[in-house]
Amino acid sequence: MFSIIGTIIFGAVIGILARAVLPGRQSYGWVVTILLGIGGAFIGYWLSGLLGVRHTFGIDWIRWALSVGAAAVLSFAYTSITRKGRQDTTV
């Protein structure tokens, strides 16, 4: 139970950080932010395992950076896909 809550909190933090590093405005809500953050966290942990990053005491900066980067890529992809159908017609 606590791991699920921890994953949601970690995903929310990762998602917020990913939105902060992306330029412009992302037009999606907090639920999508958390889901993209959780996805980024899983991808970041997977990539850190591939790179051979070991468990450390304290904050794993490499895992955090990989997770935020992955969530930023997911956020950019999500925004690109959902924005494709909407053409801005304002002048």
C-alpha positions in Angstrom: 0.0 0.0 0.0 2.8 2.5 0.9 4.7 1.7 -2.3 1.7 2.7 -4.4 1.3 5.9 -2.5 5.1 6.5 -2.7 5.0 5.9 -6.5 2.1 8.4 -6.9 4.0 11.0 -4.9 7.3 10.3 -6.7 5.5 10.5 -10.0 3.8 13.8 -9.1 7.2 15.3 -8.2 8.8 14.0 -11.4 5.9 15.2 -13.5 6.0 18.7 -12.0 9.8 18.9 -12.5 9.4 17.7 -16.1 6.8 20.4 -16.8 9.1 23.0 -15.3 12.0 22.1 -17.7 9.8 22.2 -20.8 9.4 25.6 -22.5 5.9 26.9 -23.1 2.6 25.9 -21.6 1.4 22.3 -21.4 -2.4 22.0 -21.8 -3.1 19.1 -19.5 -4.2 18.6 -15.9 -2.6 17.2 -12.8 -3.8 13.6 -13.4 -1.9 13.5 -16.7 1.1 15.2 -15.0 1.2 12.4 -12.4 0.8 9.6 -15.0 3.5 11.0 -17.2 5.7 11.4 -14.1 5.1 7.8 -13.0 5.9 6.7 -16.6 9.1 8.8 -16.6 10.1 7.4 -13.2 9.8 3.8 -14.5 11.7 4.6 -17.6 14.4 6.5 -15.6 14.8 3.5 -13.2 15.0 1.1 -16.1 17.6 3.2 -17.9 19.7 3.6 -14.7 19.6 -0.2 -14.4 20.9 -0.6 -17.9 23.6 1.9 -17.2 24.7 0.0 -14.1 23.8 2.7 -11.5 24.0 1.1 -8.1 21.9 1.8 -5.0 23.3 4.7 -3.0 22.7 6.2 0.3 20.8 9.4 0.1 19.5 10.9 -3.1 20.1 9.1 -6.4 20.7 12.2 -8.6 21.4 10.1 -11.7 18.0 8.3 -11.4 16.2 11.6 -10.7 17.8 13.2 -13.7 16.9 10.2 -16.0 13.4 10.1 -14.6 12.8 13.9 -15.2 14.3 13.6 -18.6 12.1 10.6 -19.5 9.0 12.4 -18.2 9.9 15.5 -20.2 10.1 13.4 -23.3 6.8 11.8 -22.5 5.2 15.2 -21.8 6.5 16.6 -25.1 5.2 13.5 -27.0 1.8 13.7 -25.3 1.5 17.4 -26.0 2.6 16.9 -29.7 0.1 14.1 -30.2 -2.9 15.8 -28.5 -2.2 19.2 -30.1 -2.0 17.7 -33.6 -5.8 17.7 -34.1 -6.2 21.2 -32.8 -5.0 23.9 -35.2 -4.7 27.4 -33.8 -6.7 29.7 -36.0 -6.2 32.9 -34.1 -4.2 35.6 -35.7 
